[in-house]
Amino acid sequence: TMKEVILRRKDIYKGDLILINKKHLIRIDEAEIIRDLIEFDDNYNEHLLNKKVVKVLKEVLNTINSEEKIVPVSGFRTRKEQSDLYDSSIKENGLEFTEKFVARPDESEHQSGLAIDLGENKKDIDFICPEFPYYGVFNEFREVAAQNGFIERYKKDKENITRISQEPWHFRFIGFPHSAIIGEKGFALEEYHQFIRKYDSIDNSLKYKDYQILFVKSIEEIQSIYIEDDLRYNISGNNIDGFIITLGG
């Protein structure tokens, strides 16, 4: 038997997979994001993240036994905090540096609660560009994180697409299996969103392990899709014009 799942146009701006960049600004009400935030933990109570992201991130750090080698540097930021950071960075570092590493207000993933900057635990940690090298426990983190829903969002060879310089420290939660597919295909999140659009029905879905992924364009205020009753599913807006639906798992 099939169940009806309702898709509402207003929800295209929400979900784990929303694309936030210079072209696609964050559109969710800040109060709604804040409702889903929790503290990373008691030692880092100034770092807030979406509660699902905190749970998965802690599991990843426990798996690799990072023993305090990796620390959170910057999690959720309000629009005002992002705006202040952008302005103060221009004063301190100049416009050229700031445009490479600090997003303008509403263009930052940090406002979503789904992104975190992580750093190597050492005495002086740079708030904007923390060290997160490509060896040892840090690379181990990247590998395990990719199997658990995180991507390294801004890579060196994708700067012309993301319009942000390489940020080895910035990780974004998008959920599994999307993180694994992005890793295997070498996509930026922008490219993944483009790629997924052609899988536009359950019969024409992207199959990956036990999952099926499809894109449904938002054509009405309210529309429906039908999903097999016993299938697990997850729905996320793309922050542009439709929904990415993940079945199975």
C-alpha positions in Angstrom: 0.0 0.0 0.0 1.0 3.6 -0.6 0.9 6.6 1.7 0.4 10.2 0.5 3.1 12.6 1.5 2.3 16.3 1.2 4.8 18.8 -0.1 4.3 22.5 0.7 6.0 25.1 -1.3 7.0 27.1 1.8 9.1 24.1 2.8 11.5 24.3 -0.1 13.7 26.6 2.1 14.1 24.1 4.9 15.9 20.8 5.4 19.3 19.2 5.6 20.1 19.7 1.9 19.4 23.4 1.4 21.9 25.1 -0.8 23.1 28.4 0.8 25.4 30.6 -1.2 25.7 34.0 -2.9 22.9 33.2 -5.2 20.6 31.3 -2.8 20.2 33.2 0.4 18.9 31.6 3.6 15.2 32.1 3.7 14.1 30.3 6.9 12.9 32.4 9.8 15.8 32.6 12.3 13.5 31.8 15.3 12.6 28.5 13.7 16.3 27.6 13.3 17.0 28.6 16.9 14.3 26.3 18.2 16.2 23.3 16.9 19.6 24.2 18.3 21.4 22.7 21.3 24.8 23.3 22.9 27.7 21.2 21.5 28.4 20.3 25.1 29.1 21.8 28.5 32.7 22.6 27.7 31.7 24.4 24.5 28.4 25.9 25.5 28.8 28.9 23.3 28.7 26.6 20.3 25.2 25.9 19.2 24.2 23.5 16.4 21.1 21.8 15.1 20.4 19.0 17.6 20.6 16.2 15.0 24.0 17.6 13.8 25.4 17.6 17.4 24.4 14.0 17.8 26.0 12.8 14.6 29.1 15.0 15.1 29.7 13.5 18.6 29.3 10.0 17.2 32.0 10.7 14.6 34.4 12.3 17.1 33.9 9.3 19.4 34.5 6.8 16.6 37.9 8.3 15.7 38.7 8.7 19.3 39.9 12.3 18.7 40.8 12.8 22.4 40.4 16.5 22.4 42.6 16.9 19.4 39.7 18.4 17.5 37.6 21.3 18.9 34.6 23.3 17.7 35.5 26.8 16.7 32.3 28.3 15.3 28.8 26.8 15.0 25.5 28.6 14.6 25.6 32.4 14.0 22.7 34.7 14.0 22.3 37.1 11.1 23.5 39.9 13.3 26.6 37.9 14.4 27.4 37.1 10.7 27.0 40.7 9.8 29.2 41.9 12.6 31.9 39.3 11.7 31.8 40.4 8.0 32.1 44.1 9.0 34.9 43.5 11.6 36.8 41.3 9.2 36.8 44.0 6.5 38.2 46.5 9.1 40.9 44.0 10.3 41.7 42.0 7.2 40.5 44.1 4.3 37.8 43.3 1.7 39.8 40.9 -0.5 40.5 38.5 2.4 37.0 38.9 3.8 35.3 38.0 0.5 37.3 34.8 0.3 36.6 33.5 3.8 33.6 35.3 5.3 30.1 35.1 3.7 27.9 38.1 3.7 24.8 37.9 6.0 22.2 35.4 4.7 24.8 33.8 2.4 26.4 31.9 5.3 25.7 28.2 6.1 26.5 29.1 9.8 23.1 30.8 10.0 21.4 27.4 9.3 22.8 25.5 12.3 23.9 22.8 9.9 27.6 23.9 9.6 30.6 23.9 11.9 34.1 25.1 11.8 36.5 22.7 13.5 40.1 23.3 14.5 43.1 21.6 15.8 43.2 22.0 19.6 46.1 24.3 20.2 46.8 27.5 22.1 45.9 30.2 19.7 43.1 29.2 17.4 42.3 31.6 14.5 38.5 32.1 14.6 38.1 32.7 10.9 40.7 30.3 9.5 41.4 27.6 12.1 44.0 24.9 11.3 42.5 21.6 10.2 45.3 19.8 8.4 45.1 17.0 5.8 46.8 14.3 7.9 46.3 12.1 10.9 43.2 12.3 13.0 42.0 15.2 10.9 41.8 13.2 7.7 40.3 10.3 9.7 37.6 12.7 10.7 37.0 13.6 7.1 36.6 10.0 6.1 34.3 9.0 8.9 32.3 12.2 8.7 31.6 11.6 5.0 30.0 8.2 5.8 27.8 10.0 8.4 26.4 12.9 6.5 29.1 15.6 6.6 31.0 17.2 3.7 34.0 19.4 3.6 32.1 22.2 2.0 34.7 24.4 0.3 37.4 22.6 -1.6 40.4 24.1 -3.4 39.4 22.9 -6.9 35.8 24.1 -6.5 36.5 27.8 -5.7 35.1 28.9 -9.1 31.8 27.2 -8.3 31.4 27.9 -4.6 32.9 31.4 -4.8 34.5 30.8 -1.4 38.2 30.0 -0.9 39.3 26.6 0.3 38.2 26.0 3.9 39.6 22.8 5.2 37.9 23.5 8.6 34.3 24.1 7.5 32.0 21.0 7.6 28.4 21.0 6.6 25.8 18.4 7.5 23.6 17.2 4.6 22.9 13.6 5.7 23.8 10.2 4.4 23.9 9.0 1.6 24.3 12.4 0.0 27.6 13.0 1.7 29.0 9.7 0.5 27.8 10.3 -3.1 29.3 13.8 -3.1 32.6 12.3 -1.9 32.6 9.6 -4.5 31.7 11.9 -7.4 34.0 14.7 -6.3 31.1 17.2 -6.4 30.7 20.6 -4.7 27.2 20.9 -3.1 26.2 23.2 -6.0 27.1 20.4 -8.5 25.2 17.8 -6.6 22.1 19.9 -6.6 22.4 20.2 -10.4 23.1 16.5 -10.8 20.1 15.3 -8.7 17.6 17.3 -10.8 17.5 14.8 -13.6 16.3 12.0 -11.2 12.8 13.3 -11.3 10.5 10.4 -10.3 10.5 7.2 -8.2 10.9 5.2 -11.4 13.8 7.4 -12.5 15.5 7.8 -9.1 19.2 7.7 -8.2 20.0 4.4 -6.6 22.7 4.2 -4.0 23.1 1.1 -1.7 19.6 0.7 -0.1 18.6 4.2 -1.0 16.6 5.9 -3.8 16.9 9.7 -4.3 14.7 11.9 -6.4 14.0 15.5 -7.1 10.4 16.9 -7.2 10.0 20.4 -8.6 7.6 22.6 -6.6 4.8 23.4 -9.0 1.9 24.2 -6.7 1.5 25.6 -3.2 0.6 22.1 -2.0 1.3 18.9 -4.0 1.5 15.2 -3.1 3.7 12.2 -3.8 3.0 8.6 -3.0 5.5 6.5 -1.2 5.3 2.8 -0.3 3.9 2.5 3.2 6.9 0.8 4.9 9.7 2.8 3.3 11.6 5.3 5.5 11.9 8.6 3.8 13.4 12.1 4.3 12.4 15.2 2.6 14.5 18.4 2.2 13.9 21.5 0.3 16.7 22.6 -2.1 16.3 26.3 -1.2 15.7 27.0 -4.9 12.6 25.4 -6.5 11.8 22.0 -5.1 12.5 19.0 -2.9 15.0 16.2 -2.7 13.4 13.0 -1.4 15.5 10.2 0.0 13.8 6.8 0.3 15.1 3.8 2.2 18.0 3.3 4.6 
